[in-house]
């Protein structure tokens, strides 16, 4: 006579728990609320998939978002922290930030990189350096130490492949303060042709300047951006439409 096969005793079902044909005990399996919980507030921003191949001939528009606890970035101390992080990037041959602008809770970058890895490593180096300095700034201001996350999620990257894309990206990044109505924050901002929290002072392609860059105001410390090496950023963007105006209010990017 064959020996009886031992069976594992199941856990008792909780009173009121629904039964399923595929899982009669009600434990495990696909159900509402299952799985690892998100550690960041708000909706997910980007899926953690492998970045696509990057062509070194094409610039990239990158958006970095910061946690609300970091506070407003458009203030002199935060500008100095991001600027110090940019200085730390000087000397990298495989990654360059051509232009950038700092908004309330996010940063726009126009970057160039030799390949996908150089792009990822360059953005990561900038984030790590800026996060350390911004956290130190928060410690200095309220007096309580902060060691939390600064950038909320994966950066968002868009490759610029056509002159029209590059032209709109330049206008969008350098005049992003007008899109967010930061140019109406006060009398000085309403009169200013340029955003002091962006690298537009180093851009010689403004329609009103006819190829002549601005002189740096006294006491102003500009962002240490790199000279562009891609054709689109060097001047190929001019084939995509008229030169950006200092007073242009950009719409959403297509």
DACORKA-V599865 format. One record per pair of residues at least 12 apart in sequence whose C-alpha atoms are under 10 Angstrom apart, sorted by the first residue. I is the first residue (numbers start at 1). J is the second residue. D is the distance in Angstrom with one decimal. If there is no record, write none. Layout:
I;J;D  I;J;D
This chain:
10;25;7.6  11;25;7.4  11;26;9.9  11;27;9.2  12;25;7.5  12;26;9.8  13;25;5.8  13;26;7.0  13;27;8.7  14;26;8.4  14;27;9.8  39;152;9.9  40;67;9.0  40;149;9.5  40;152;7.0  40;153;8.0  41;67;9.1  41;68;9.9  41;152;8.7  42;152;9.7  44;152;9.7  44;153;8.1  44;154;9.6  45;65;9.7  45;152;8.9  45;153;6.7  45;154;7.3  45;155;8.6  45;156;8.3  46;153;7.3  46;154;6.1  46;155;7.8  46;156;7.2  47;153;9.6  47;154;8.1  48;153;9.7  48;154;7.7  50;116;9.9  51;116;7.1  51;117;9.0  51;119;9.9  51;120;8.6  51;157;9.2  52;116;7.4  52;159;10.0  53;115;7.5  53;116;5.9  53;117;9.3  54;112;9.9  54;113;8.1  54;114;7.9  54;115;5.3  54;116;4.9  54;117;8.6  54;118;9.4  54;119;8.2  54;159;8.1  55;112;9.5  55;113;8.2  55;114;7.4  55;115;6.4  55;116;7.9  55;159;8.8  55;161;9.4  56;94;9.3  56;95;9.8  56;112;7.0  56;113;5.7  56;114;4.6  56;115;5.7  56;116;8.6  56;118;9.8  56;119;9.5  56;229;9.5  56;230;7.8  57;112;8.1  57;113;8.5  57;114;8.2  57;115;9.5  57;160;9.8  57;161;8.9  57;229;8.3  57;230;5.4  57;231;7.2  57;232;8.3  57;233;9.9  58;111;9.1  58;112;7.0  58;113;8.4  58;114;9.5  58;159;6.7  58;160;6.1  58;161;6.0  58;162;8.8  58;166;9.4  58;229;9.5  58;230;6.3  58;231;7.9  58;232;7.2  58;233;8.7  59;96;9.6  59;97;9.6  59;98;9.0  59;110;6.8  59;111;5.6  59;112;4.9  59;113;7.5  59;158;8.7  59;159;6.2  59;160;5.6  59;161;7.6  59;162;10.0  59;166;8.0  59;228;9.0  59;229;9.1  59;230;6.7  59;231;9.0  59;232;7.4  59;233;7.2  60;97;9.6  60;98;9.9  60;109;8.0  60;110;5.7  60;111;5.1  60;112;6.3  60;113;8.3  60;119;8.9  60;156;9.9  60;157;6.4  60;158;5.5  60;159;4.4  60;160;5.7  60;161;8.8  60;166;9.1  60;169;9.3  61;97;9.9  61;99;9.6  61;100;9.4  61;108;7.2  61;109;5.7  61;110;4.7  61;111;6.4  61;112;9.1  61;156;8.1  61;157;5.6  61;158;5.1  61;159;6.3  61;160;7.1  61;166;9.0  61;169;7.2  61;170;9.3  61;173;8.7  62;97;9.9  62;100;9.3  62;107;8.2  62;108;5.9  62;109;5.0  62;110;6.4  62;111;7.2  62;119;10.0  62;123;8.6  62;155;6.6  62;156;5.6  62;157;4.5  62;158;6.5  62;159;8.8  62;173;10.0  63;100;9.7  63;101;9.9  63;106;6.9  63;107;5.8  63;108;4.8  63;109;6.4  63;110;9.0  63;154;9.2  63;155;5.8  63;156;5.2  63;157;6.6  63;158;8.9  63;173;9.9  64;102;9.7  64;105;8.7  64;106;5.4  64;107;5.1  64;108;6.6  64;109;8.1  64;123;9.1  64;127;8.3  64;151;6.8  64;152;8.2  64;153;8.2  64;154;7.8  64;155;5.2  64;156;6.9  64;157;9.2  65;103;9.5  65;104;9.5  65;105;6.0  65;106;4.2  65;107;6.5  65;108;9.0  65;150;8.5  65;151;5.6  65;152;5.9  65;153;7.2  65;154;8.6  65;155;7.4  65;156;9.0  66;104;9.1  66;105;5.5  66;106;5.8  66;107;8.3  66;127;9.9  66;131;9.2  66;149;8.5  66;150;5.4  66;151;4.2  66;152;5.3  66;153;8.2  67;105;7.3  67;106;9.0  67;148;9.3  67;149;7.3  67;150;5.5  67;151;5.9  67;152;5.3  67;153;9.0  68;104;9.6  68;105;7.1  68;150;8.6  68;151;9.5  68;152;8.9  69;105;9.9  69;135;9.9  69;138;9.1  69;146;9.7  69;148;9.0  69;149;9.2  69;150;8.1  70;105;8.4  70;131;9.4  70;134;7.3  70;135;7.5  70;137;9.2  70;138;7.1  70;146;9.4  70;148;9.3  70;149;8.9  70;150;6.5  70;151;9.0  71;104;8.0  71;105;7.4  71;134;9.6  71;138;8.6  71;150;9.9  72;102;9.9  72;103;8.1  72;104;5.0  72;105;6.1  72;106;9.3  73;102;6.7  73;103;6.4  73;104;5.1  73;105;6.1  73;106;7.8  73;107;8.7  73;134;9.2  73;197;9.2  74;101;9.8  74;102;6.5  74;103;6.1  74;104;5.6  74;105;8.4  74;106;9.8  74;182;9.5  74;196;9.3  74;197;6.8  75;102;9.6  75;103;9.8  75;104;9.0  75;197;8.6  76;196;9.9  76;197;8.9  77;133;9.9  77;134;8.6  77;137;7.3  77;138;9.8  77;141;9.9  78;102;9.3  78;130;9.2  78;133;8.5  78;134;6.6  78;135;10.0  78;137;7.5  78;138;9.5  78;197;10.0  79;102;7.8  79;134;9.5  79;196;9.5  79;197;7.0  79;198;9.6  79;221;9.8  79;222;9.9  79;223;9.0  80;130;9.8  80;133;9.1  80;134;9.4  80;137;9.9  80;221;8.8  80;222;9.9  80;223;9.2  81;129;8.8  81;130;6.3  81;131;8.7  81;132;8.8  81;133;5.5  81;134;6.0  81;135;9.5  81;136;9.1  81;137;7.8  82;102;8.8  82;107;9.6  82;126;8.5  82;127;9.2  82;129;8.3  82;130;5.4  82;131;8.7  82;133;7.7  82;134;7.8  82;223;8.6  83;130;8.4  83;133;10.0  83;221;8.7  83;222;8.1  83;223;5.7  83;224;7.3  83;225;9.7  84;126;9.8  84;129;8.2  84;130;7.6  84;133;8.1  84;223;8.9  84;224;9.1  85;125;8.6  85;126;6.0  85;127;8.1  85;128;8.5  85;129;5.2  85;130;5.1  85;131;8.8  85;132;9.1  85;133;7.8  85;134;9.8  85;223;9.9  85;224;9.8  86;125;9.6  86;126;6.8  86;127;9.8  86;129;8.4  86;130;8.2  86;223;7.2  86;224;6.4  86;225;7.6  86;226;10.0  87;126;9.6  87;129;9.9  87;223;8.1  87;224;6.2  87;225;8.7  88;125;8.8  88;126;8.0  88;129;7.6  88;130;9.6  88;224;9.7  89;122;7.9  89;123;9.7  89;125;7.7  89;126;7.0  89;129;9.1  89;224;9.0  89;225;9.4  89;226;9.7  90;224;7.8  90;225;8.5  90;226;8.1  91;226;9.7  92;113;9.9  92;118;9.6  92;122;8.2  93;113;8.6  93;114;8.5  93;118;9.4  94;112;8.1  94;113;5.5  94;114;5.2  94;115;7.9  94;117;9.5  94;118;5.9  94;119;8.0  94;121;9.6  94;122;8.2  95;111;7.3  95;112;5.8  95;113;4.4  95;114;6.6  95;115;8.8  95;117;9.8  95;118;6.1  95;119;6.2  95;120;9.3  95;121;8.4  95;122;5.8  95;123;8.5  95;226;9.3  96;109;9.9  96;110;8.6  96;111;5.6  96;112;5.1  96;113;6.3  96;114;9.3  96;118;9.7  96;119;8.8  96;122;7.9  96;123;9.6  96;225;7.6  96;226;5.8  96;227;8.1  96;228;7.8  96;229;8.9  97;109;6.6  97;110;5.9  97;111;4.5  97;112;6.5  97;113;8.9  97;122;9.1  97;123;9.2  97;126;9.9  97;223;9.9  97;224;8.7  97;225;5.6  97;226;5.8  97;227;8.4  97;228;8.3  98;110;5.6  98;111;5.7  98;112;7.3  98;199;8.7  98;202;9.7  98;203;9.7  98;223;10.0  98;224;9.0  98;225;5.2  98;226;5.0  98;227;6.1  98;228;5.8  98;229;9.0  98;233;8.1  98;234;9.9  99;111;7.3  99;170;8.1  99;173;7.8  99;174;7.7  99;198;7.7  99;199;5.7  99;200;7.6  99;202;8.6  99;203;8.4  99;223;8.6  99;224;9.2  99;225;6.1  99;226;7.9  99;227;9.2  99;228;9.1  99;233;9.8  100;170;9.4  100;173;6.6  100;174;7.1  100;176;10.0  100;197;8.6  100;198;5.7  100;199;5.8  100;200;8.3  100;223;8.3  100;225;8.0  101;172;9.6  101;173;6.1  101;174;6.2  101;175;8.3  101;176;7.3  101;177;8.2  101;195;8.2  101;196;8.9  101;197;5.9  101;198;4.0  101;199;6.5  101;200;8.4  101;223;9.5  102;173;9.1  102;174;9.5  102;176;8.7  102;177;8.4  102;195;9.3  102;196;9.2  102;197;5.5  102;198;6.1  102;199;9.3  103;173;9.9  103;176;7.7  103;177;6.8  103;180;8.2  103;182;8.6  103;197;7.7  103;198;8.8  104;177;9.3  104;180;9.0  104;182;9.1  105;151;9.5  106;151;8.8  106;152;9.8  107;173;9.2  107;197;10.0  107;198;9.6  108;156;9.8  108;169;9.9  108;172;9.2  108;173;6.1  108;174;8.9  108;176;8.7  108;198;9.1  109;123;9.4  109;157;9.3  109;169;9.8  109;170;9.9  109;173;7.4  109;174;9.7  109;198;9.8  109;199;10.0  110;157;9.6  110;158;9.7  110;159;9.8  110;160;9.5  110;166;9.5  110;169;8.0  110;170;8.0  110;173;7.8  110;174;9.9  110;225;9.8  110;228;9.7  110;233;9.0  111;123;8.9  111;157;9.6  111;159;9.5  111;225;9.8  111;226;9.2  111;228;8.7  111;230;9.8  111;233;9.6  112;159;9.8  112;226;9.4  112;228;7.6  112;229;7.7  112;230;7.3  112;233;9.2  113;229;9.6  113;230;9.5  119;157;9.8  120;155;9.3  120;157;10.0  123;155;8.3  124;154;9.8  124;155;9.1  127;150;8.4  127;151;7.3  127;155;9.6  128;149;10.0  128;150;9.0  128;151;9.1  130;150;8.6  130;151;9.4  131;147;9.4  131;148;9.2  131;149;7.6  131;150;5.5  131;151;7.3  132;146;9.9  132;147;8.5  132;148;9.8  132;149;9.6  132;150;8.5  134;146;9.5  134;150;7.7  135;147;6.5  135;148;7.7  135;149;8.7  135;150;7.4  160;232;8.3  160;233;9.7  161;232;8.2  162;232;7.6  162;236;8.6  162;237;7.8  162;239;9.1  162;240;7.6  163;231;9.4  163;232;6.2  163;233;8.9  163;235;8.9  163;236;5.8  163;237;4.3  163;238;6.9  163;239;5.7  163;240;4.5  163;241;8.1  164;232;9.5  164;236;9.1  164;237;6.4  164;238;8.1  164;239;7.0  164;240;3.6  164;241;6.4  164;242;9.8  165;232;9.3  165;237;7.7  165;240;7.2  165;241;9.7  165;253;8.5  165;254;8.4  166;232;6.4  166;233;7.1  166;235;9.5  166;236;8.0  166;237;5.2  166;238;8.7  166;239;9.5  166;240;7.4  166;241;9.8  167;232;8.5  167;233;8.6  167;235;9.3  167;236;8.5  167;237;4.7  167;238;6.7  167;239;8.2  167;240;5.8  167;241;6.9  167;242;8.3  167;243;7.7  167;244;7.6  168;237;8.4  168;240;8.1  168;241;8.5  168;242;9.9  168;243;9.7  168;244;8.2  168;250;8.0  168;251;9.2  168;252;9.5  168;253;7.3  168;254;9.1  169;237;9.3  169;250;9.3  169;252;10.0  169;253;7.5  169;254;9.9  170;200;9.3  170;203;9.4  170;205;9.6  170;233;8.7  170;237;8.5  170;243;9.7  170;244;7.8  170;250;9.8  171;200;9.6  171;206;9.3  171;243;8.7  171;244;5.6  171;245;7.9  171;246;8.8  171;248;7.6  171;249;8.3  171;250;6.5  171;251;9.5  172;244;9.3  172;248;9.1  172;249;8.1  172;250;5.4  172;251;7.5  172;252;8.0  172;253;7.5  173;198;8.1  173;199;9.1  173;200;8.9  173;250;8.8  174;194;8.4  174;195;7.5  174;197;9.2  174;198;6.1  174;199;6.8  174;200;5.5  174;201;9.3  174;203;8.9  174;244;9.3  174;246;9.0  174;248;9.9  174;250;9.4  175;193;9.7  175;194;7.9  175;195;7.2  175;198;8.3  175;199;10.0  175;200;8.1  175;244;9.0  175;245;8.9  175;246;7.5  175;247;8.0  175;248;7.0  175;249;6.6  175;250;6.8  176;195;8.6  176;198;8.8  176;248;9.5  176;249;7.6  176;250;6.9  176;251;9.2  177;189;9.9  177;194;9.1  177;195;6.7  177;196;9.6  177;197;8.6  177;198;8.6  177;249;8.5  177;250;9.4  178;190;9.8  178;194;9.7  178;195;8.6  178;246;9.8  178;247;8.1  178;248;7.7  178;249;5.4  178;250;7.4  178;251;9.9  179;248;9.0  179;249;5.5  179;250;5.9  179;251;7.0  179;252;8.8  180;249;9.1  180;250;9.6  181;249;9.1  182;195;8.8  183;195;7.9  183;247;9.9  192;246;9.5  192;247;9.7  193;245;9.6  193;246;5.9  193;247;6.9  194;214;9.7  194;246;6.8  194;247;8.7  195;246;9.6  196;220;8.6  196;221;9.5  196;222;8.4  196;223;9.8  197;222;8.8  197;223;8.7  198;222;8.4  198;223;7.7  199;222;6.9  199;223;6.2  199;224;8.6  199;225;7.5  200;213;9.0  200;214;8.7  200;222;9.5  200;223;9.7  200;246;9.1  201;213;6.7  201;214;5.5  201;215;7.6  201;216;7.1  201;217;9.4  201;222;7.8  201;223;9.4  202;214;6.9  202;215;8.7  202;216;8.7  202;222;8.2  202;223;8.9  202;224;9.6  202;225;8.4  202;227;9.8  205;234;9.9  205;235;8.6  205;237;9.8  205;238;8.8  205;242;10.0  205;243;6.4  205;244;7.2  205;245;9.0  205;246;10.0  206;242;9.6  206;243;5.9  206;244;5.4  206;245;5.7  206;246;6.4  206;247;9.9  207;242;7.7  207;243;5.0  207;244;5.7  207;245;5.1  207;246;7.3  207;247;9.8  208;243;8.8  208;244;8.7  208;245;6.6  208;246;7.1  208;247;9.6  209;243;9.9  209;245;9.2  209;246;9.1  210;243;9.2  211;243;10.0
